[in-house]
């Protein structure tokens, strides 16, 4: 059975890689970038690390820094209007998942028109918009190599998944030094997001040798370095390893799929504004326990890749070790429950049915080893409450 593989056609990786942005633009024959970022990137001085090589090359650019967390359809429309005023030949995305998702959507709508709701799954968009050069500053989303963008419909509180080769960046610059100033909470959340990507890509019904190989490499790095990068933020070896793991896990799930954790995570983020990586972390132990009986060999592989189990351990022993580790990671990385995060119980329980419906509608649960019913998803939401 064949596997359809999508990836950027150019990638620049390593510490300080952002300094070579102008050379990369020349390789793909673009020279007038529209830069999509956020206010924190501007205020922290990170944007200057991008502008310096562009200025040195004499390139004209426009900065759009009004992206928002969990980008909305309206914020994308504002970006599209700003882009059309500048008339660029490419889009550079700089920041975490929100600026990268925003840039993908803006670059697409600028060419194809309409609203992002016109392109949510099951629509598949393969004809590209403007070229996107993705520069992540967090090690988690893997958005720099994925064929997805997620935009919130503020009218319905739905996180819309938009998919297709059109949303895969033309090029990516993966510079781990951009993550050195990340706070501990963001380091933990994005690291656990990466782990979720790798595990779900590996156990997905749509797994293939290409995606599984990248997922394995990501899990090996995470098993060795995830706690280290959280406890030792200045550890360059750990930062580089986790940054690479994020990109590898992104390549894995974009060419396989995510599963039930992500399906349930998007509504949790849309209704209660829980950051995506954190909502994945909240859900991962319980969803894995729910799913593990349907793919015990694949989950046991995950435990072995992470260094939790040996080849001599039975699959059952390996799976027990995996479940124990996922629970312990949430303790060690101080992941709150929805209740501890501050979500009101009455509000949370009042939307369980709607969240379950939205989770199923995303399509991701259908790729899970054990496909849940709506009622089972509701019960899982109840379980993770405390």
C-alpha positions as CSV (number, residue, x, y, z in Angstrom):
1,X,0.0,0.0,0.0
2,X,1.4,3.4,-1.0
3,X,1.9,6.4,1.3
4,X,1.5,10.0,0.2
5,X,4.5,11.9,1.6
6,X,4.5,15.7,1.9
7,X,7.5,17.8,3.2
8,X,9.2,21.1,2.6
9,X,11.5,21.1,-0.4
10,X,14.1,23.2,1.5
11,X,15.2,22.9,5.1
12,X,18.0,24.8,6.9
13,X,18.9,23.3,10.3
14,X,21.3,24.1,13.2
15,X,22.2,26.7,15.7
16,X,22.3,30.2,14.2
17,X,20.6,29.0,11.0
18,X,18.3,32.1,11.0
19,X,21.3,34.2,10.0
20,X,21.2,32.5,6.6
21,X,17.6,33.5,5.8
22,X,18.5,35.8,2.9
23,X,20.5,33.0,1.2
24,X,17.6,30.6,1.6
25,X,15.2,33.1,0.0
26,X,17.6,33.4,-2.9
27,X,17.6,29.7,-3.4
28,X,13.8,29.6,-3.8
29,X,13.8,32.8,-5.9
30,X,11.8,35.1,-3.7
31,X,12.9,38.5,-2.4
32,X,10.0,40.5,-1.0
33,X,8.7,38.8,2.2
34,X,5.7,39.5,4.3
35,X,6.7,38.6,7.8
36,X,4.0,37.1,10.0
37,X,4.8,37.0,13.8
38,X,3.4,38.3,17.1
39,X,4.0,41.1,19.5
40,X,6.2,39.1,21.8
41,X,8.6,38.2,19.0
42,X,8.9,42.0,18.3
43,X,9.2,43.1,22.0
44,X,11.7,40.3,22.9
45,X,14.0,41.2,20.0
46,X,13.7,37.9,18.2
47,X,12.4,39.6,15.1
48,X,15.6,41.5,14.9
49,X,17.5,38.2,14.4
50,X,15.5,37.8,11.3
51,X,15.6,41.3,10.0
52,X,19.4,41.6,10.3
53,X,20.2,39.2,7.4
54,X,17.3,40.7,5.4
55,X,18.6,44.2,5.9
56,X,22.1,43.1,5.0
57,X,20.8,41.7,1.7
58,X,18.9,44.9,0.9
59,X,15.5,43.2,0.9
60,X,12.2,45.0,1.3
61,X,9.8,43.5,3.8
62,X,6.6,44.2,5.8
63,X,6.0,43.0,9.3
64,X,2.6,41.8,10.4
65,X,2.8,41.2,14.2
66,X,-1.0,41.2,15.0
67,X,-1.4,37.4,15.1
68,X,-3.3,36.1,18.2
69,X,-3.0,32.9,20.2
70,X,-5.4,30.3,18.7
71,X,-5.7,32.3,15.5
72,X,-9.2,33.3,14.5
73,X,-10.8,33.6,11.1
74,X,-11.0,37.4,11.6
75,X,-7.3,37.7,12.6
76,X,-6.5,35.8,9.4
77,X,-8.7,38.2,7.3
78,X,-6.8,41.2,8.8
79,X,-3.5,39.6,7.8
80,X,-4.7,39.0,4.3
81,X,-5.7,42.6,3.8
82,X,-2.3,43.8,5.1
83,X,-0.5,41.3,2.8
84,X,-2.4,42.6,-0.3
85,X,-1.4,46.1,0.5
86,X,2.3,45.2,0.5
87,X,2.1,42.7,-2.5
88,X,4.9,40.3,-1.4
89,X,6.2,37.3,-3.3
90,X,6.4,35.1,-0.1
91,X,5.5,34.8,3.5
92,X,7.9,34.3,6.4
93,X,6.5,32.8,9.6
94,X,8.4,33.5,12.8
95,X,7.2,32.3,16.2
96,X,5.3,29.4,17.8
97,X,2.4,27.5,16.5
98,X,0.0,30.5,16.3
99,X,2.2,32.7,14.0
100,X,3.0,29.6,11.8
101,X,-0.6,28.6,11.5
102,X,-1.6,32.2,10.8
103,X,1.1,32.5,8.1
104,X,0.0,29.4,6.3
105,X,-3.7,30.5,6.3
106,X,-2.8,34.1,5.2
107,X,-0.5,32.9,2.4
108,X,-3.3,30.5,1.2
109,X,-6.2,32.9,1.3
110,X,-4.2,35.7,-0.4
111,X,-4.2,33.5,-3.5
112,X,-7.4,31.4,-3.3
113,X,-9.8,33.9,-1.6
114,X,-12.8,33.0,0.5
115,X,-12.9,32.3,4.3
116,X,-11.0,29.6,6.2
117,X,-14.3,27.9,6.9
118,X,-14.5,27.1,3.2
119,X,-11.4,24.9,3.5
120,X,-11.9,23.0,6.8
121,X,-11.8,19.2,6.6
122,X,-13.0,17.1,4.9
123,X,-11.9,19.6,2.2
124,X,-8.3,18.9,1.0
125,X,-6.3,21.8,-0.4
126,X,-3.3,20.8,-2.4
127,X,-2.8,23.8,-4.7
128,X,-0.4,26.2,-2.9
129,X,-0.8,29.9,-2.2
130,X,2.3,32.1,-1.7
131,X,5.5,30.3,-0.7
132,X,5.9,30.1,3.1
133,X,9.2,30.0,4.9
134,X,8.6,28.7,8.4
135,X,10.9,29.6,11.3
136,X,9.7,28.0,14.6
137,X,10.8,29.5,17.9
138,X,9.3,26.7,20.0
139,X,10.1,23.0,19.9
140,X,6.6,21.4,19.8
141,X,4.1,22.0,17.0
142,X,6.2,20.7,14.1
143,X,4.1,23.1,12.0
144,X,7.3,24.0,10.0
145,X,6.9,20.6,8.2
146,X,3.2,19.8,8.4
147,X,0.4,20.1,5.8
148,X,-2.1,21.4,8.4
149,X,-3.2,24.7,9.9
150,X,-5.7,25.2,12.7
151,X,-7.9,28.3,12.7
152,X,-10.7,29.0,15.2
153,X,-14.1,30.0,14.0
154,X,-15.0,32.6,16.7
155,X,-18.7,32.4,15.9
156,X,-18.9,28.7,16.8
157,X,-15.9,28.2,19.0
158,X,-14.7,25.5,16.6
159,X,-11.1,24.9,16.0
160,X,-11.1,24.2,12.2
161,X,-8.5,21.8,10.9
162,X,-7.5,22.7,7.4
163,X,-5.4,20.2,5.5
164,X,-3.6,19.6,2.3
165,X,-0.2,20.0,0.6
166,X,-1.0,23.7,0.2
167,X,-0.4,24.2,3.9
168,X,3.1,22.6,4.0
169,X,5.8,25.3,4.0
170,X,8.0,25.7,1.0
171,X,11.0,26.0,3.3
172,X,11.8,25.7,7.0
173,X,14.6,27.1,9.1
174,X,15.0,25.1,12.3
175,X,17.3,27.0,14.7
176,X,17.3,25.5,18.2
177,X,19.0,28.7,19.6
178,X,15.7,30.5,19.2
179,X,14.3,28.2,21.9
180,X,17.0,29.0,24.6
181,X,14.9,31.7,26.2
182,X,11.6,29.7,26.4
183,X,10.2,29.6,29.9
184,X,9.8,26.2,31.7
185,X,6.0,26.0,31.2
186,X,6.3,26.5,27.5
187,X,9.2,24.1,27.3
188,X,7.1,21.4,29.1
189,X,4.0,22.0,27.1
190,X,5.7,22.0,23.7
191,X,7.8,19.0,24.6
192,X,4.7,17.0,25.6
193,X,3.0,18.2,22.4
194,X,6.0,16.7,20.5
195,X,5.6,13.4,22.4
196,X,1.9,13.3,21.6
197,X,2.7,13.8,17.9
198,X,5.3,11.0,17.8
199,X,3.1,8.5,19.7
200,X,0.0,9.2,17.7
201,X,1.8,9.1,14.4
202,X,3.3,5.7,15.3
203,X,0.0,4.1,16.6
204,X,-2.3,5.7,14.0
205,X,-4.2,3.4,11.6
206,X,-2.5,5.4,8.8
207,X,1.1,4.8,10.0
208,X,3.7,3.9,7.3
209,X,7.4,3.1,7.3
210,X,8.3,6.7,6.6
211,X,6.3,8.2,9.3
212,X,7.1,5.5,11.8
213,X,10.9,6.0,11.3
214,X,10.6,9.7,12.2
215,X,8.4,9.0,15.1
216,X,10.9,6.5,16.5
217,X,13.7,9.0,16.3
218,X,11.6,11.6,18.0
219,X,10.6,9.3,20.9
220,X,14.3,8.3,21.4
221,X,15.3,11.9,21.8
222,X,12.3,12.7,24.0
223,X,12.9,9.8,26.3
224,X,16.5,11.0,26.8
225,X,16.2,14.7,26.9
226,X,12.6,15.9,27.8
227,X,13.1,16.2,31.5
228,X,16.6,17.6,31.0
229,X,15.5,20.4,28.8
230,X,12.8,21.3,31.3
231,X,15.2,21.3,34.3
232,X,18.2,22.7,32.5
233,X,17.0,25.4,30.1
234,X,20.5,26.4,29.1
235,X,21.5,22.9,28.1
236,X,22.3,23.3,24.4
237,X,22.6,19.6,23.7
238,X,19.1,19.0,25.1
239,X,17.6,22.0,23.4
240,X,19.0,20.9,20.0
241,X,17.8,17.4,20.5
242,X,14.2,18.4,21.4
243,X,14.0,20.9,18.6
244,X,15.0,18.2,16.1
245,X,12.5,15.8,17.8
246,X,9.7,18.4,17.2
247,X,10.5,18.6,13.5
248,X,10.8,14.8,13.2
249,X,7.5,14.3,15.0
250,X,5.9,16.9,12.8
251,X,7.1,15.1,9.7
252,X,5.8,11.8,11.2
253,X,2.2,12.9,11.9
254,X,1.8,15.0,8.8
255,X,2.5,11.9,6.8
256,X,0.5,9.6,9.0
257,X,-2.1,11.3,11.2
258,X,-2.8,12.4,14.7
259,X,-5.5,10.5,16.6
260,X,-7.9,10.8,19.6
261,X,-5.7,13.0,21.8
262,X,-5.7,15.8,19.1
263,X,-9.4,15.3,18.3
264,X,-10.3,15.9,21.9
265,X,-7.6,18.6,22.4
266,X,-8.9,21.1,19.9
267,X,-12.3,21.6,21.5
268,X,-10.7,21.9,24.9
269,X,-8.5,24.7,23.5
270,X,-11.3,26.4,21.6
271,X,-13.8,26.6,24.6
272,X,-11.3,27.3,27.4
273,X,-8.3,28.7,25.6
274,X,-5.9,26.1,26.9
275,X,-2.7,26.2,24.9
276,X,-2.6,23.3,22.4
277,X,0.5,21.5,23.9
278,X,-0.9,21.7,27.4
279,X,-4.3,20.4,26.4
280,X,-2.6,17.5,24.7
281,X,-0.6,16.8,27.8
282,X,-3.7,16.8,30.0
283,X,-5.3,14.2,27.7
284,X,-2.4,11.9,26.8
285,X,-2.3,9.5,29.8
286,X,-6.0,8.8,29.9
287,X,-6.4,8.5,26.1
288,X,-3.4,6.2,25.9
289,X,-4.9,4.0,28.6
290,X,-8.2,3.9,26.7
291,X,-6.5,3.0,23.4
292,X,-3.6,0.7,24.3
293,X,-5.5,-2.6,24.1
294,X,-6.2,-2.0,20.4
295,X,-2.5,-1.7,19.4
296,X,-0.5,-3.3,22.2
297,X,2.5,-4.1,20.0
298,X,2.8,-0.5,18.7
299,X,2.5,1.1,22.1
300,X,5.0,-1.4,23.5
301,X,7.4,-0.2,20.7
302,X,6.9,3.4,22.0
303,X,8.0,2.3,25.5
304,X,11.1,0.7,24.1
305,X,11.9,3.7,21.9
306,X,11.7,5.9,24.9
307,X,14.1,3.7,26.9
308,X,11.4,2.6,29.3
309,X,11.4,-1.1,28.4
310,X,13.8,-3.6,27.0
311,X,13.5,-6.1,24.2
312,X,13.1,-8.8,26.9
313,X,10.0,-7.1,28.4
314,X,6.7,-8.5,27.2
315,X,4.4,-6.1,25.5
316,X,2.2,-6.0,28.6
317,X,5.1,-5.0,30.8
318,X,6.2,-2.4,28.3
319,X,2.7,-1.0,28.1
320,X,2.5,-0.8,31.9
321,X,5.8,1.1,31.9
322,X,4.6,3.5,29.2
323,X,1.4,4.3,31.1
324,X,3.3,4.9,34.3
325,X,5.8,7.1,32.5
326,X,3.1,9.3,30.9
327,X,1.5,9.9,34.3
328,X,4.8,10.6,35.9
329,X,5.8,13.0,33.2
330,X,2.7,15.1,33.9
331,X,3.7,15.1,37.5
332,X,7.4,16.0,36.9
333,X,6.5,18.7,34.3
334,X,3.8,20.1,36.5
335,X,0.9,19.6,34.0
336,X,-2.4,20.8,35.6
337,X,-5.7,19.1,35.2
338,X,-8.5,21.1,33.6
339,X,-9.7,21.7,37.2
340,X,-6.3,22.9,38.4
341,X,-6.0,25.1,35.3
342,X,-8.9,27.1,36.6
343,X,-11.7,26.0,34.3
344,X,-15.1,26.3,36.0
345,X,-16.7,22.8,36.6
346,X,-20.2,23.8,35.6
347,X,-19.0,25.4,32.4
348,X,-16.8,22.4,31.6
349,X,-19.4,19.8,32.1
350,X,-22.1,21.8,30.2
351,X,-20.1,21.6,26.9
352,X,-18.9,18.0,27.1
353,X,-21.4,16.8,24.6
354,X,-20.5,19.6,22.1
355,X,-16.8,19.0,22.6
356,X,-17.2,15.3,21.9
357,X,-19.2,16.0,18.7
358,X,-16.5,18.5,17.6
359,X,-13.8,15.9,18.4
360,X,-15.4,13.3,16.2
361,X,-16.1,15.8,13.4
362,X,-12.4,16.6,13.2
363,X,-11.8,13.1,11.8
364,X,-8.8,12.4,14.0
365,X,-10.5,9.9,16.4
366,X,-11.2,7.8,13.4
367,X,-7.5,7.2,13.0
368,X,-7.1,6.0,16.6
369,X,-6.3,2.3,17.3
370,X,-9.5,2.2,19.3
371,X,-12.2,4.4,17.7
372,X,-14.4,5.9,20.4
373,X,-18.1,6.6,20.5
374,X,-19.3,10.0,21.5
375,X,-20.3,8.7,24.9
376,X,-16.8,7.3,25.4
377,X,-15.2,10.7,24.6
378,X,-17.5,12.3,27.1
379,X,-16.4,9.9,29.8
380,X,-12.7,10.6,28.9
381,X,-13.3,14.3,29.3
382,X,-14.8,13.6,32.7
383,X,-11.8,11.4,33.7
384,X,-9.2,14.1,32.9
385,X,-11.2,16.7,34.8
386,X,-9.4,15.7,38.0
